Amino acid sequence: MKTREFLELLDDIIEQPAGTLGIEQKLDELEGWDSLAKVSFIAAVNGQFGITLLADRVVGAKTVADLVGLVAPHVAN
C-alpha cells in the first residue's frame, strides 16, 4: 500500500474527504480522531495487513506519521 492510499484509508475512518490529511497532521487536531476512530483504525489495519496493533500504541500516536510508523513495513512512499 502506498502512503497516499493509507492516508485515504485514514480519511475514511475519520469521515473526512479523501486527500484531507497530511503526513505531519497532529491527531489531536482532528475532530474525527476519537475512541471509535481508534478502534476502527485497529480493525482496518488488522483487516488490511493482518497486523494486530495494541491499543496503547495507537493511543500514544501523536501524528499521522506515527500511525504510518505502526504499519511501516506495509506502507511504501
N, C-alpha and C positions, 0 to 999 in steps of 0.2 A: 504494500500500500504506500502510496506517495503521501508526503506531508499534507499536500492540498486536500487529498481525499480524507485524511484523518481530521483535518480542520472542518471539513464539510460534515463529517460524522458528528463531531462535537457541536457544530452549529445546530444540527438536527436535534441532538439531545437537549440542548438548552433552548430550543424553539426560537432560533434566530434565523434570518435569511442566510442562505449559503453565501460564503465569502465575507461574512461579517467579522470573523475572528482573525487576529494576527497571532503569530507565534509568541510574541512577548506580552500579550494581553494578560493583565492580572485577573485572576479568577474571582477575587473578592469584589471586583468592579462589575461583574456580570450579574445582572438581575436574575437570570435563569439558573445560575450555578448554586443550587440549593441541595438539600439532602436527597431529594428524589433524583435530581440530575446526577449526583454522585453514584447512587445505586444503579441508575440507568447506564452510566459510563462503565461501571464494573461489569455489568451484564453484557454490554455491547462489546467490550474488549474480550470477554470470555467467548462470546459467540463468534466474533470476527477472527480472533487469533488463537483461541484455546488457552488463553492465559488467565489464571485466577489471581486477581490483584487483592491484596489486603486492604481493607477499608482505611486503615490508618495511613497508608502510603498515599491514597487518593486525597484524603482529608488534609494531609500535610503538603500537598502540591499548592504552590503559590501562583504559578503562571501556566499558561497553555504549554509552554516549553517543558515544564516539569511533568505534565501529563504525557507529552511525547516521549520524554525520557523513560517513563514507566514501560513503554512498549517499543523502545528504540530499535531493537533488532528487527522489528516487523514494519517499521516506517522508514522509508527512504526519502531523501530530498528529491 
